[in-house]
């Protein structure tokens, strides 16, 4: 089945969908990995599952998909610099952020809106992305307002 929607038109249309901003972190076979993503969602309440969609070309992709567990950090509006830092490739992002070791060796950043620690449950093909499914084993949350990404810019809910 062919489509008449171009990749650019699809991207521009979906840019109008506001999303929260998350950073995924893990300890992969080659060390610490982390990246900023906006394709994140709850999947199931029983058992508690989440999903995150990872670009297959991202430098952190293989480390996150291959890790036994990972952390999802739902960022607050005062964590925009963390989002920008983890959107770049390279390990220096961990030099620029405060973090501590967590379960599965995943680096835990300071809690923004929420933090979910997940055991790797599945990795599914999603075209040019991998759909990473995690079973939530621990949560932390705050009452801070979220960082939102909409129309190619960071925004706040308040």
N, C-alpha and C positions, 0 to 999 in steps of 0.2 A: 504494500500500500504506500503510495507516495503522498507527500504533503505539499501544500502550496505555501506553508508558513516557513519563512527563512529563519535561520538561526539568529540573525540580528533582530528580526521582528519579534521572535519569541523572547529573546533576552530583554529587549526594550519593554515588552508588555509585562513580563514578570518583575521588572524593576519597580513597577507600581504596586507590588504586593509588599506591605511592610512586614518585616520580620525582626525577631530578636537577634542578638548577636551572641555567638558562643565561641569559646575556644576549647578545643579538644587537646588533651595532653596524655602522653604515655611514655613508657620506657620500652623502646623497641630493641631488637637485637644489636643495633649499632649505637644505642644510647638514647638520649632524650629526643622526643619528637613532639611537635605541637603545631596547630594551625587554627586560624579563624575560619568559622563556617557560619552560614545563616540557614542552611538546610538541615534543620533539627526538629524533631517532633516526638511527642509521646506516642507509644505504639500499643501498649497493653497495661491494664491495671493489675491483672492477675495471670501470670506473674508480672511484676513491674518491668516493662521493657521500654526502651527508647530507640530511635533510629537517627542516624546522622549520615548525610550523603557527602562523600569525599571525592574530590576530583582525582581521577586516576593519574594525572600528570603532576600532582602536587608532590613536592619533595618529601613530605611527611606521610604520604599515603601508605607506603608499604610498612613503615614502622607502626602506624596506628592500627592498620588491618591485622598485622601479625602479632600484636601485643595480646597478652592474656587478659588484660583489663585496661581501662582508660578512665580519665576524668573529663566530665563536661562542665564547663564554667559558663553559666548564663550571666553575661556582663551587665553591670549597672552603668548608668550614664556617666559616672566618674571614672570609668575604666576604658575610655575610648583609646587611650595610648596603648593599653594592653592589646586591644583588638588590632590596632595598626601594626604593632610589633610582631604579633603572631601571624599577620598576613604576609610577612616577608619570609623568604626561605632562609635557612641557616640556624646555627645553634646559638648565636649571640642573643637571640630573643630571651633565652633563659638567664643570661647574664644581666639583662636589663629589667627582669621581673623578680619580685619576691615570690618564693615558692618553698615548699617543704615536701619531703617524700610522703607518699600515701600508699594505700593498698595497691598491689600489683606493681609497685615501684613507680606509679604514675605521679608526676609532679602536681602538687596541689597549689593553685594560685589562691590569693585571698578571695573570700566569698564576696561576690558582687550581689546579684539577685539570688542566685542559687548555685549549688555545686552538687553534681551527681557523680558518684563513683560507680563504675559499671564493670562487670565481668563480660568478656567477649562472648557473645551468644551466637552470632552468625555474621557472615559477610556475603552479600548477594550482589549479582551483577545488575547494574542500573545504567546501561549505555556507557557514557563517558565518565560515569561515577560508580563508586562502590557504595552500596547501602550497608552501613555498619550497624548491627543490632547489638545493643548492650542490655544486660540484666542488671538493674539498679540494686546495689548492695548497701549504699549509704547515701544520705542526703544532708545538706546544710542549706539554710536559706536566711535571708534578711528581709528588711522592709524597704530597701532602697529602690528607687525607680529604675526601670530597665533602659538599656541602650538599645535603640531601634535603628535599623537600616532601611531607608525608604528612598526611592528615586535617586539612587547612587550617592546618598549622603547619610551621615549619622544624625539621628534625631533623638528626642527624649519624649517620654509619654507625659511629662508634666512641664 
